[in-house]
């Protein structure tokens, strides 16, 4: 097939606009993949990035300087072993001519196909983020919930079944551990699955700090803002997304993408040189036809042999762990949803 193809040189604008609008509307269901870590728009599908040796920056090396002598010298190590390679995830939905011609108002098969595919892309992106960053064996520090506490376990945070659990104490202890292992970087965001958040928002640890107006404006309601204030964090993100784990044709089986876990991370305000982060999300904006900075494009083109128009979505990204010391994972910290 000759290159470039027709679909590469022209992107259907109305469909793309519908997709972008739906991505914005999806904020009602919190997808954290594009919020937890800085997004890095990249022109190339793959490349290298520099990393600085953190240990060199934290070493105490200054020395007294005698008269007419040189100062003590030092330096830092720099390497370019960090790499990214954006995969292109794709899916299509065919719109049959007969279906389009026979559709009653307010049905709009082309628009509906675009929204359908955009939802699929959001779910794939969220699942990929959880796979990359929200699990055991990824971060330097991990604990797991159970009925009793020890060096690698915390008591479950669902107070109804385990009243001795102390989530605030556990989280503050984790912040201290992470600050030490990361060379001084304290976590500034808390990412929790919806089931965990629902337990914490009613937990006595948080309610007791709000019901007397200590953090106000809504006494006895542990909102995200209040929770962030109590924990001395910038943000609390909740993984709201649900997806159907069953194959097509099987009975629907919905699950929360974030499971029953939580995590602390250090997230800078923006990506940049000499800017540490737990992770980065590289979006390939150099792919022809992408819009909105997320490495996503929508195409529509004719499939004459099927008497249909094909609506196709591509999502080009790579999610990279930058520093395992800048995250603390709480695995299965509630006993049940």
Secondary structure, DSSP 8 states (H G I E B T S, - for coil): --SS-HHHH---HHHHHHHHHHHHHGGGS---TTTSSEEEEESSSEEEEEEE-HHHHH--------TT---------EEEEEEEE-EEEEEEEEEEHHHHHH--TT--HHHHHHHHHHHHHHHHHHHHHHHHHSSTTSSSEEEEEESS-BTTEEE-S-TTT-TT--HHHHHHHHHHHHHHHTTS----EEEEEHHHHHHHTT-HHHHTTTTTSSS-SSTT---HHHHHHHTT-SEEEEE--EEE-S-TTS---EEETTTT-EEEE---SS--TT---SEEEEEETTSTT-BTTTTEEEEEEEEGGGTEEEEEEEEEEEEEE--GGGEEEEES-SS--
